[in-house]
């Protein structure tokens, strides 16, 4: 059975509710579509290169039928699927979507053994995931899981950076960690690899909930460190 076409809202706010229409943001050379799936309000993101139509799916988290409908509507040429980390709520639809699309899967080697699909490619700090003429940089952020990654897309036209952070950075703090040592690792990585590198207008697309910017979160970094979460 062919996936049904899906309605996409082109008035992007970054605020979604489970089951709502996905929202699409249009850049000069790409589109970013955000969809909330599953009971944990997981975000999946579709990045499409405007020039070639090739697409990247970030976190095939849940509701494979909705994800394949989104792909059929907005991205018939899926080049790859990236999983940001090993927690099951971020890959429950991975096997089904990968099988339906024959798209190769990508993850960090430290988290790859826990995934239901053996990645066709493993990536770490500084590697690039290419989507048509676009290239997203892989940033390893250890702490939420050992092999968590973020992806950084720099808009070639404006220079603005779009960060897909999985569960490593949210509005209001870093992701959940199991102990003080893992918190220190994640906080250090988020500070040095994200906040010290990218400007305030960098958009953060987290694994759950609404978007934010580095500038909106920067005033609270010392508070996060003091509270330890």
Short mmCIF file of the C-alpha atoms (twelve columns), coordinates in Angstrom:
data_MODEL
# 
_entry.id   MODEL 
# 
loop_
_atom_site.group_PDB 
_atom_site.id 
_atom_site.type_symbol 
_atom_site.label_atom_id 
_atom_site.label_alt_id 
_atom_site.label_comp_id 
_atom_site.label_asym_id 
_atom_site.label_seq_id 
_atom_site.Cartn_x 
_atom_site.Cartn_y 
_atom_site.Cartn_z 
_atom_site.pdbx_PDB_model_num 
ATOM 1   C CA . UNK A 1   0.000  0.000  0.000  1 
ATOM 2   C CA . UNK A 2   1.347  3.416  -0.975 1 
ATOM 3   C CA . UNK A 3   1.709  5.930  1.886  1 
ATOM 4   C CA . UNK A 4   -0.929 8.642  1.913  1 
ATOM 5   C CA . UNK A 5   -0.005 12.257 1.268  1 
ATOM 6   C CA . UNK A 6   0.262  14.377 4.402  1 
ATOM 7   C CA . UNK A 7   -0.705 17.986 4.999  1 
ATOM 8   C CA . UNK A 8   2.276  20.153 5.971  1 
ATOM 9   C CA . UNK A 9   1.947  23.521 7.713  1 
ATOM 10  C CA . UNK A 10  4.311  26.068 6.160  1 
ATOM 11  C CA . UNK A 11  3.810  28.576 8.989  1 
ATOM 12  C CA . UNK A 12  6.720  27.382 11.100 1 
ATOM 13  C CA . UNK A 13  6.659  28.031 14.860 1 
ATOM 14  C CA . UNK A 14  8.581  24.998 16.137 1 
ATOM 15  C CA . UNK A 15  5.784  24.321 18.635 1 
ATOM 16  C CA . UNK A 16  3.922  21.084 17.913 1 
ATOM 17  C CA . UNK A 17  1.555  18.748 19.714 1 
ATOM 18  C CA . UNK A 18  1.431  14.979 19.190 1 
ATOM 19  C CA . UNK A 19  -0.623 14.150 16.110 1 
ATOM 20  C CA . UNK A 20  -0.530 17.700 14.746 1 
ATOM 21  C CA . UNK A 21  0.404  18.488 11.165 1 
ATOM 22  C CA . UNK A 22  4.168  18.716 10.682 1 
ATOM 23  C CA . UNK A 23  5.626  22.185 10.205 1 
ATOM 24  C CA . UNK A 24  8.068  23.168 7.473  1 
ATOM 25  C CA . UNK A 25  10.664 25.947 7.600  1 
ATOM 26  C CA . UNK A 26  12.030 27.132 4.260  1 
ATOM 27  C CA . UNK A 27  15.641 28.277 3.957  1 
ATOM 28  C CA . UNK A 28  17.375 29.506 0.810  1 
ATOM 29  C CA . UNK A 29  18.820 26.083 -0.042 1 
ATOM 30  C CA . UNK A 30  16.856 23.680 2.129  1 
ATOM 31  C CA . UNK A 31  13.684 22.954 4.014  1 
ATOM 32  C CA . UNK A 32  13.418 21.654 7.566  1 
ATOM 33  C CA . UNK A 33  10.226 19.817 8.490  1 
ATOM 34  C CA . UNK A 34  9.449  18.958 12.113 1 
ATOM 35  C CA . UNK A 35  6.943  16.307 13.158 1 
ATOM 36  C CA . UNK A 36  5.949  15.109 16.633 1 
ATOM 37  C CA . UNK A 37  5.435  11.356 16.925 1 
ATOM 38  C CA . UNK A 38  4.574  8.881  19.643 1 
ATOM 39  C CA . UNK A 39  3.372  9.212  23.248 1 
ATOM 40  C CA . UNK A 40  6.601  10.911 24.405 1 
ATOM 41  C CA . UNK A 41  6.247  13.827 21.963 1 
ATOM 42  C CA . UNK A 42  9.382  12.841 20.084 1 
ATOM 43  C CA . UNK A 43  10.524 15.158 17.335 1 
ATOM 44  C CA . UNK A 44  11.644 13.783 13.993 1 
ATOM 45  C CA . UNK A 45  13.208 16.169 11.486 1 
ATOM 46  C CA . UNK A 46  13.359 16.013 7.717  1 
ATOM 47  C CA . UNK A 47  16.063 18.074 6.004  1 
ATOM 48  C CA . UNK A 48  15.634 18.394 2.236  1 
ATOM 49  C CA . UNK A 49  18.180 19.890 -0.145 1 
ATOM 50  C CA . UNK A 50  16.202 22.301 -2.322 1 
ATOM 51  C CA . UNK A 51  18.449 21.824 -5.334 1 
ATOM 52  C CA . UNK A 52  18.446 18.029 -5.594 1 
ATOM 53  C CA . UNK A 53  15.445 16.955 -3.539 1 
ATOM 54  C CA . UNK A 54  17.595 14.557 -1.532 1 
ATOM 55  C CA . UNK A 55  16.551 14.273 2.092  1 
ATOM 56  C CA . UNK A 56  17.847 13.279 5.521  1 
ATOM 57  C CA . UNK A 57  15.580 11.978 8.293  1 
ATOM 58  C CA . UNK A 58  16.793 12.636 11.835 1 
ATOM 59  C CA . UNK A 59  15.385 10.154 14.391 1 
ATOM 60  C CA . UNK A 60  12.805 7.707  13.051 1 
ATOM 61  C CA . UNK A 61  11.330 7.822  16.520 1 
ATOM 62  C CA . UNK A 62  7.809  6.375  16.284 1 
ATOM 63  C CA . UNK A 63  4.677  6.120  14.119 1 
ATOM 64  C CA . UNK A 64  6.322  4.689  11.017 1 
ATOM 65  C CA . UNK A 65  3.114  5.200  9.035  1 
ATOM 66  C CA . UNK A 66  3.161  8.960  9.643  1 
ATOM 67  C CA . UNK A 67  6.856  9.197  8.894  1 
ATOM 68  C CA . UNK A 68  6.513  7.337  5.609  1 
ATOM 69  C CA . UNK A 69  3.555  9.549  4.701  1 
ATOM 70  C CA . UNK A 70  5.699  12.600 5.404  1 
ATOM 71  C CA . UNK A 71  8.462  11.192 3.229  1 
ATOM 72  C CA . UNK A 72  6.049  10.427 0.411  1 
ATOM 73  C CA . UNK A 73  4.754  13.997 0.565  1 
ATOM 74  C CA . UNK A 74  7.936  15.988 1.067  1 
ATOM 75  C CA . UNK A 75  10.935 13.785 0.307  1 
ATOM 76  C CA . UNK A 76  10.539 10.932 -2.158 1 
ATOM 77  C CA . UNK A 77  14.354 10.608 -2.310 1 
ATOM 78  C CA . UNK A 78  15.513 9.760  1.216  1 
ATOM 79  C CA . UNK A 79  19.294 9.596  1.232  1 
ATOM 80  C CA . UNK A 80  19.868 8.483  4.833  1 
ATOM 81  C CA . UNK A 81  18.479 8.216  8.363  1 
ATOM 82  C CA . UNK A 82  20.486 9.480  11.345 1 
ATOM 83  C CA . UNK A 83  19.749 8.291  14.884 1 
ATOM 84  C CA . UNK A 84  20.953 10.821 17.460 1 
ATOM 85  C CA . UNK A 85  21.305 8.298  20.293 1 
ATOM 86  C CA . UNK A 86  20.432 4.828  21.473 1 
ATOM 87  C CA . UNK A 87  17.338 5.382  23.633 1 
ATOM 88  C CA . UNK A 88  14.403 3.401  22.190 1 
ATOM 89  C CA . UNK A 89  11.965 6.298  21.985 1 
ATOM 90  C CA . UNK A 90  14.220 7.727  19.255 1 
ATOM 91  C CA . UNK A 91  14.333 4.604  17.059 1 
ATOM 92  C CA . UNK A 92  11.068 2.702  17.476 1 
ATOM 93  C CA . UNK A 93  10.195 3.294  13.799 1 
ATOM 94  C CA . UNK A 94  13.744 2.920  12.485 1 
ATOM 95  C CA . UNK A 95  13.582 -0.659 11.242 1 
ATOM 96  C CA . UNK A 96  10.252 -0.142 9.486  1 
ATOM 97  C CA . UNK A 97  11.170 3.159  7.848  1 
ATOM 98  C CA . UNK A 98  14.582 1.874  6.790  1 
ATOM 99  C CA . UNK A 99  12.997 -1.216 5.253  1 
ATOM 100 C CA . UNK A 100 10.326 0.816  3.469  1 
ATOM 101 C CA . UNK A 101 12.777 3.308  1.991  1 
ATOM 102 C CA . UNK A 102 15.986 1.252  1.651  1 
ATOM 103 C CA . UNK A 103 17.766 4.306  3.071  1 
ATOM 104 C CA . UNK A 104 21.098 3.650  4.814  1 
ATOM 105 C CA . UNK A 105 21.213 4.373  8.532  1 
ATOM 106 C CA . UNK A 106 23.826 6.369  10.448 1 
ATOM 107 C CA . UNK A 107 24.771 6.561  14.147 1 
ATOM 108 C CA . UNK A 108 27.727 7.020  16.476 1 
ATOM 109 C CA . UNK A 109 29.695 3.801  17.059 1 
ATOM 110 C CA . UNK A 110 29.262 3.940  20.850 1 
ATOM 111 C CA . UNK A 111 25.468 3.823  20.556 1 
ATOM 112 C CA . UNK A 112 25.204 1.695  17.408 1 
ATOM 113 C CA . UNK A 113 25.103 -1.739 19.143 1 
ATOM 114 C CA . UNK A 114 21.828 -0.861 20.908 1 
ATOM 115 C CA . UNK A 115 19.970 0.012  17.690 1 
ATOM 116 C CA . UNK A 116 17.592 -2.389 15.913 1 
ATOM 117 C CA . UNK A 117 19.304 -1.793 12.574 1 
ATOM 118 C CA . UNK A 118 23.065 -2.135 12.132 1 
ATOM 119 C CA . UNK A 119 24.174 1.273  10.824 1 
ATOM 120 C CA . UNK A 120 25.480 1.342  7.298  1 
ATOM 121 C CA . UNK A 121 27.827 4.074  8.501  1 
ATOM 122 C CA . UNK A 122 29.118 5.224  11.879 1 
ATOM 123 C CA . UNK A 123 30.132 8.830  12.463 1 
ATOM 124 C CA . UNK A 124 31.874 10.861 15.126 1 
ATOM 125 C CA . UNK A 125 33.138 14.385 15.813 1 
ATOM 126 C CA . UNK A 126 33.743 16.421 12.689 1 
ATOM 127 C CA . UNK A 127 32.349 13.935 10.198 1 
ATOM 128 C CA . UNK A 128 29.930 15.238 7.582  1 
ATOM 129 C CA . UNK A 129 26.541 13.828 6.630  1 
ATOM 130 C CA . UNK A 130 25.839 14.942 3.092  1 
ATOM 131 C CA . UNK A 131 22.338 15.617 1.825  1 
ATOM 132 C CA . UNK A 132 22.476 16.511 -1.841 1 
ATOM 133 C CA . UNK A 133 24.618 19.644 -1.931 1 
ATOM 134 C CA . UNK A 134 24.263 20.245 1.808  1 
ATOM 135 C CA . UNK A 135 26.587 18.942 4.509  1 
ATOM 136 C CA . UNK A 136 25.675 18.591 8.192  1 
ATOM 137 C CA . UNK A 137 28.538 18.403 10.676 1 
ATOM 138 C CA . UNK A 138 28.460 15.695 13.332 1 
ATOM 139 C CA . UNK A 139 29.132 16.870 16.908 1 
ATOM 140 C CA . UNK A 140 29.671 14.205 19.583 1 
ATOM 141 C CA . UNK A 141 28.081 15.165 22.922 1 
ATOM 142 C CA . UNK A 142 28.759 12.534 25.574 1 
ATOM 143 C CA . UNK A 143 26.666 12.330 28.732 1 
ATOM 144 C CA . UNK A 144 23.011 11.665 27.977 1 
ATOM 145 C CA . UNK A 145 24.370 8.552  26.314 1 
ATOM 146 C CA . UNK A 146 27.968 7.767  25.453 1 
ATOM 147 C CA . UNK A 147 27.342 8.081  21.734 1 
ATOM 148 C CA . UNK A 148 24.893 10.972 21.509 1 
ATOM 149 C CA . UNK A 149 25.405 13.279 18.545 1 
ATOM 150 C CA . UNK A 150 24.129 16.604 17.299 1 
ATOM 151 C CA . UNK A 151 24.053 17.719 13.674 1 
ATOM 152 C CA . UNK A 152 24.892 21.266 12.555 1 
ATOM 153 C CA . UNK A 153 23.528 22.633 9.287  1 
ATOM 154 C CA . UNK A 154 24.861 26.035 8.235  1 
ATOM 155 C CA . UNK A 155 22.557 27.865 5.839  1 
ATOM 156 C CA . UNK A 156 24.824 28.756 2.904  1 
ATOM 157 C CA . UNK A 157 22.835 31.887 2.132  1 
ATOM 158 C CA . UNK A 158 22.536 33.486 5.581  1 
ATOM 159 C CA . UNK A 159 25.242 31.731 7.561  1 
ATOM 160 C CA . UNK A 160 22.723 30.893 10.276 1 
ATOM 161 C CA . UNK A 161 23.326 27.577 12.004 1 
ATOM 162 C CA . UNK A 162 20.591 25.008 12.637 1 
ATOM 163 C CA . UNK A 163 21.461 22.495 15.387 1 
ATOM 164 C CA . UNK A 164 19.652 19.177 15.792 1 
ATOM 165 C CA . UNK A 165 20.572 18.212 19.341 1 
ATOM 166 C CA . UNK A 166 18.680 15.007 20.126 1 
ATOM 167 C CA . UNK A 167 18.314 14.771 23.906 1 
ATOM 168 C CA . UNK A 168 21.560 16.603 24.694 1 
ATOM 169 C CA . UNK A 169 20.219 20.183 24.752 1 
ATOM 170 C CA . UNK A 170 16.723 21.526 25.358 1 
ATOM 171 C CA . UNK A 171 15.089 24.819 26.242 1 
ATOM 172 C CA . UNK A 172 16.031 25.194 29.905 1 
ATOM 173 C CA . UNK A 173 18.945 22.814 30.186 1 
ATOM 174 C CA . UNK A 174 20.984 19.887 29.004 1 
ATOM 175 C CA . UNK A 175 19.519 16.412 28.673 1 
ATOM 176 C CA . UNK A 176 18.972 13.985 31.529 1 
ATOM 177 C CA . UNK A 177 22.094 12.309 32.877 1 
ATOM 178 C CA . UNK A 178 22.512 9.334  35.212 1 
ATOM 179 C CA . UNK A 179 25.086 10.821 37.602 1 
ATOM 180 C CA . UNK A 180 27.258 13.834 38.327 1 
ATOM 181 C CA . UNK A 181 30.120 12.580 36.179 1 
ATOM 182 C CA . UNK A 182 27.898 12.190 33.121 1 
ATOM 183 C CA . UNK A 183 26.349 15.607 33.765 1 
ATOM 184 C CA . UNK A 184 29.805 17.168 33.899 1 
ATOM 185 C CA . UNK A 185 30.692 15.478 30.604 1 
ATOM 186 C CA . UNK A 186 27.550 16.636 28.844 1 
ATOM 187 C CA . UNK A 187 27.691 20.155 30.250 1 
ATOM 188 C CA . UNK A 188 31.347 20.494 29.207 1 
ATOM 189 C CA . UNK A 189 30.642 19.237 25.695 1 
ATOM 190 C CA . UNK A 190 27.603 21.465 25.244 1 
ATOM 191 C CA . UNK A 191 29.556 24.516 26.430 1 
ATOM 192 C CA . UNK A 192 32.734 23.932 24.433 1 
ATOM 193 C CA . UNK A 193 31.281 22.420 21.276 1 
ATOM 194 C CA . UNK A 194 28.076 24.449 20.969 1 
ATOM 195 C CA . UNK A 195 27.901 27.640 23.066 1 
ATOM 196 C CA . UNK A 196 31.554 28.628 22.665 1 
ATOM 197 C CA . UNK A 197 31.489 27.960 18.948 1 
ATOM 198 C CA . UNK A 198 28.150 29.081 17.533 1 
ATOM 199 C CA . UNK A 199 26.432 32.497 17.685 1 
ATOM 200 C CA . UNK A 200 23.292 33.474 19.544 1 
ATOM 201 C CA . UNK A 201 20.986 33.198 16.525 1 
ATOM 202 C CA . UNK A 202 21.760 29.483 16.180 1 
ATOM 203 C CA . UNK A 203 18.473 27.575 16.204 1 
ATOM 204 C CA . UNK A 204 18.256 24.504 18.436 1 
ATOM 205 C CA . UNK A 205 15.939 21.672 17.385 1 
ATOM 206 C CA . UNK A 206 15.670 19.258 20.332 1 
ATOM 207 C CA . UNK A 207 14.491 15.671 20.488 1 
ATOM 208 C CA . UNK A 208 11.301 16.642 22.353 1 
ATOM 209 C CA . UNK A 209 9.296  19.831 22.648 1 
ATOM 210 C CA . UNK A 210 9.746  23.329 21.275 1 
ATOM 211 C CA . UNK A 211 12.742 24.879 19.554 1 
ATOM 212 C CA . UNK A 212 15.016 27.464 21.130 1 
ATOM 213 C CA . UNK A 213 18.176 29.419 20.282 1 
ATOM 214 C CA . UNK A 214 21.605 29.450 21.863 1 
ATOM 215 C CA . UNK A 215 21.094 33.112 22.660 1 
ATOM 216 C CA . UNK A 216 17.920 32.402 24.614 1 
ATOM 217 C CA . UNK A 217 19.683 29.774 26.719 1 
ATOM 218 C CA . UNK A 218 23.120 31.388 27.152 1 
ATOM 219 C CA . UNK A 219 22.220 33.584 30.187 1 
ATOM 220 C CA . UNK A 220 21.336 30.478 32.213 1 
ATOM 221 C CA . UNK A 221 24.459 28.345 31.693 1 
ATOM 222 C CA . UNK A 222 25.920 29.061 35.142 1 
ATOM 223 C CA . UNK A 223 22.560 28.196 36.703 1 
ATOM 224 C CA . UNK A 224 22.519 24.833 34.924 1 
ATOM 225 C CA . UNK A 225 25.998 24.048 36.177 1 
ATOM 226 C CA . UNK A 226 25.146 25.015 39.769 1 
ATOM 227 C CA . UNK A 227 21.995 22.895 39.909 1 
ATOM 228 C CA . UNK A 228 23.681 19.925 38.193 1 
ATOM 229 C CA . UNK A 229 20.966 19.124 35.679 1 
# 
